[in-house]
Amino acid sequence: MSAFGWWQAADAKARRAFVAASLGWALDSFDFMLWALVVAALIPEFDLSKTTVGLLGSIALLGGAVGGLIFGVIADRYGRTRALMGSILIYSVFTAACGLAQTLAQLAVFRVCLGIGMGGEWASGAALVSENFPAEHRGKALGFVQSSWAIGYGVAAIVTWLVLPRFGWRAVFFVGVLPAFLTLWIQRRVEEPAIWKTRTPAAGSASFRDLFSGRLGRLTLAVTLMNACTLFGWWGLNIWIPPYLSLSPSQGGVGLTTAMVSGLVVVMEVGRWFGYVSFGYMADAFGRKRAYVGYLVTAAALIPLYGVLRAPLLLLVLGPFVAFFGTGYFSGFGALTAEIYPTSIRATAQGFCYNIGRVASAIAPFAVGSLAGTRGFGVAFLITGAAFLFAAAAWMWIPETRGAELC
């Protein structure tokens, strides 16, 4: 079968579900990562320290955790598409609201609300795609969905480059309201998965307690721990890469211009996209566990090196590899959790494992910002590399699920 056999084997309903989840995740990335790209302009505007910037990043992730939990339950009880539309509307509206903020408190509230929408999109979108693709193609389909995060981040970098110097940081956030229009198409064209529509009546009574019953309880703890470590490493690194590149050397950064930072971020997003996509093929071919551990260990080795480089050319060369291995593994999380949990609690479980992990990882932007301010970015990024090693170790308690049929 060709490299795109997974797409050719899908019916029109599955393809529309894939497009909806992919666009939703790309636009989620676009809206959420605008913060990292304009934060250097916000520092003098609101007189922010690195610690405060990190704290604002952390509370947005806490909002994401709340959103993931809430929308996971909504997706299981009322439908994947309804949850998807609601989450997209929330993160779109509150991204634009960030552009209206006049005080630090207002900015913090809008970031929390934006995070709620961000967290909700992943839980509903992952369930929607998982339930529309067969087991042999699930990893690849979810890999391409996850790869849309890199596309959204890259588009955000281009928009920032075009808008920020001409119209200021508020206009950058105003652009973030555009994803709201995607919900109109989803409402008209995207159907609920058949496996969700034919679930038993008892499925509506499923609750968080079911995640901790019997064998599922041990798996829930292990998967949540693994995800907490990967998210700590990811957010600790990626919230701080644009500030690291743009802050002056006297502030501990590299001191690049907005255009150069945007260019480096776009190149990193190319590497990130290939990381996401390749992981889906690796996970389907060699198993979830081998692919995960391989990517995580390699990321742990590369990230600390990135934090001590100052030459733009070296950052340009290493950046795509850091993004490739430091992000690609996320493509496996949707397939892994879909294959562990039954339909009655699938979105709830995905929302819980992903977003309770996000609660634990919410300290990452704050911790990395504090360390960067006192010890430098080299030490700060070393901590994120260690988190990836802990994530790889957590796979001792997680079984291989490749090829499992959904129930």
ChimeraX attribute file (.defattr): number of C-alpha atoms within 10 A of each C-alpha:
attribute: neighborCount
match mode: 1-to-1
recipient: residues
	/A:1	7
	/A:2	7
	/A:3	9
	/A:4	11
	/A:5	11
	/A:6	17
	/A:7	17
	/A:8	12
	/A:9	14
	/A:10	17
	/A:11	11
	/A:12	12
	/A:13	14
	/A:14	23
	/A:15	19
	/A:16	19
	/A:17	27
	/A:18	26
	/A:19	16
	/A:20	25
	/A:21	27
	/A:22	26
	/A:23	20
	/A:24	29
	/A:25	27
	/A:26	25
	/A:27	29
	/A:28	29
	/A:29	21
	/A:30	27
	/A:31	31
	/A:32	26
	/A:33	20
	/A:34	23
	/A:35	24
	/A:36	19
	/A:37	29
	/A:38	23
	/A:39	19
	/A:40	20
	/A:41	15
	/A:42	16
	/A:43	14
	/A:44	10
	/A:45	13
	/A:46	12
	/A:47	9
	/A:48	15
	/A:49	14
	/A:50	22
	/A:51	19
	/A:52	17
	/A:53	23
	/A:54	23
	/A:55	21
	/A:56	22
	/A:57	28
	/A:58	27
	/A:59	22
	/A:60	24
	/A:61	30
	/A:62	25
	/A:63	26
	/A:64	31
	/A:65	29
	/A:66	26
	/A:67	27
	/A:68	34
	/A:69	25
	/A:70	20
	/A:71	30
	/A:72	32
	/A:73	28
	/A:74	21
	/A:75	26
	/A:76	26
	/A:77	19
	/A:78	14
	/A:79	22
	/A:80	29
	/A:81	25
	/A:82	17
	/A:83	25
	/A:84	30
	/A:85	25
	/A:86	17
	/A:87	29
	/A:88	27
	/A:89	21
	/A:90	21
	/A:91	31
	/A:92	27
	/A:93	22
	/A:94	26
	/A:95	30
	/A:96	22
	/A:97	22
	/A:98	24
	/A:99	19
	/A:100	16
	/A:101	15
	/A:102	11
	/A:103	10
	/A:104	14
	/A:105	11
	/A:106	13
	/A:107	19
	/A:108	18
	/A:109	19
	/A:110	23
	/A:111	27
	/A:112	24
	/A:113	23
	/A:114	31
	/A:115	31
	/A:116	28
	/A:117	33
	/A:118	32
	/A:119	30
	/A:120	33
	/A:121	31
	/A:122	31
	/A:123	35
	/A:124	31
	/A:125	30
	/A:126	29
	/A:127	32
	/A:128	27
	/A:129	28
	/A:130	27
	/A:131	23
	/A:132	22
	/A:133	24
	/A:134	18
	/A:135	19
	/A:136	15
	/A:137	22
	/A:138	27
	/A:139	33
	/A:140	30
	/A:141	29
	/A:142	29
	/A:143	30
	/A:144	22
	/A:145	27
	/A:146	31
	/A:147	29
	/A:148	26
	/A:149	26
	/A:150	27
	/A:151	23
	/A:152	25
	/A:153	26
	/A:154	27
	/A:155	22
	/A:156	29
	/A:157	28
	/A:158	17
	/A:159	18
	/A:160	25
	/A:161	20
	/A:162	15
	/A:163	17
	/A:164	19
	/A:165	12
	/A:166	10
	/A:167	11
	/A:168	14
	/A:169	23
	/A:170	18
	/A:171	17
	/A:172	26
	/A:173	26
	/A:174	19
	/A:175	20
	/A:176	26
	/A:177	20
	/A:178	15
	/A:179	20
	/A:180	19
	/A:181	13
	/A:182	16
	/A:183	19
	/A:184	10
	/A:185	12
	/A:186	20
	/A:187	13
	/A:188	8
	/A:189	11
	/A:190	20
	/A:191	17
	/A:192	18
	/A:193	21
	/A:194	10
	/A:195	14
	/A:196	21
	/A:197	10
	/A:198	10
	/A:199	13
	/A:200	11
	/A:201	9
	/A:202	8
	/A:203	16
	/A:204	14
	/A:205	10
	/A:206	18
	/A:207	15
	/A:208	13
	/A:209	8
	/A:210	15
	/A:211	22
	/A:212	14
	/A:213	12
	/A:214	9
	/A:215	9
	/A:216	14
	/A:217	13
	/A:218	14
	/A:219	21
	/A:220	22
	/A:221	18
	/A:222	19
	/A:223	22
	/A:224	23
	/A:225	21
	/A:226	25
	/A:227	26
	/A:228	26
	/A:229	26
	/A:230	29
	/A:231	28
	/A:232	28
	/A:233	32
	/A:234	23
	/A:235	22
	/A:236	29
	/A:237	28
	/A:238	17
	/A:239	24
	/A:240	26
	/A:241	22
	/A:242	26
	/A:243	26
	/A:244	25
	/A:245	25
	/A:246	26
	/A:247	16
	/A:248	14
	/A:249	13
	/A:250	8
	/A:251	15
	/A:252	19
	/A:253	20
	/A:254	21
	/A:255	19
	/A:256	20
	/A:257	13
	/A:258	20
	/A:259	16
	/A:260	15
	/A:261	23
	/A:262	25
	/A:263	17
	/A:264	23
	/A:265	27
	/A:266	22
	/A:267	17
	/A:268	24
	/A:269	26
	/A:270	19
	/A:271	23
	/A:272	30
	/A:273	24
	/A:274	21
	/A:275	29
	/A:276	30
	/A:277	24
	/A:278	21
	/A:279	29
	/A:280	30
	/A:281	22
	/A:282	19
	/A:283	25
	/A:284	21
	/A:285	15
	/A:286	11
	/A:287	18
	/A:288	27
	/A:289	19
	/A:290	14
	/A:291	21
	/A:292	23
	/A:293	19
	/A:294	13
	/A:295	20
	/A:296	25
	/A:297	20
	/A:298	18
	/A:299	26
	/A:300	26
	/A:301	18
	/A:302	19
	/A:303	27
	/A:304	22
	/A:305	16
	/A:306	19
	/A:307	20
	/A:308	16
	/A:309	15
	/A:310	16
	/A:311	9
	/A:312	16
	/A:313	11
	/A:314	11
	/A:315	19
	/A:316	15
	/A:317	13
	/A:318	18
	/A:319	24
	/A:320	23
	/A:321	21
	/A:322	26
	/A:323	28
	/A:324	25
	/A:325	27
	/A:326	31
	/A:327	29
	/A:328	28
	/A:329	27
	/A:330	23
	/A:331	28
	/A:332	27
	/A:333	22
	/A:334	26
	/A:335	32
	/A:336	24
	/A:337	24
	/A:338	27
	/A:339	22
	/A:340	21
	/A:341	21
	/A:342	14
	/A:343	23
	/A:344	23
	/A:345	24
	/A:346	31
	/A:347	33
	/A:348	30
	/A:349	30
	/A:350	31
	/A:351	32
	/A:352	24
	/A:353	28
	/A:354	28
	/A:355	31
	/A:356	22
	/A:357	23
	/A:358	29
	/A:359	21
	/A:360	19
	/A:361	27
	/A:362	29
	/A:363	21
	/A:364	30
	/A:365	30
	/A:366	23
	/A:367	22
	/A:368	30
	/A:369	28
	/A:370	21
	/A:371	19
	/A:372	22
	/A:373	16
	/A:374	14
	/A:375	13
	/A:376	19
	/A:377	26
	/A:378	18
	/A:379	16
	/A:380	24
	/A:381	26
	/A:382	22
	/A:383	22
	/A:384	27
	/A:385	28
	/A:386	20
	/A:387	25
	/A:388	30
	/A:389	21
	/A:390	19
	/A:391	27
	/A:392	22
	/A:393	16
	/A:394	19
	/A:395	19
	/A:396	10
	/A:397	13
	/A:398	18
	/A:399	12
	/A:400	15
	/A:401	18
	/A:402	20
	/A:403	18
	/A:404	15
	/A:405	12
	/A:406	16
	/A:407	14
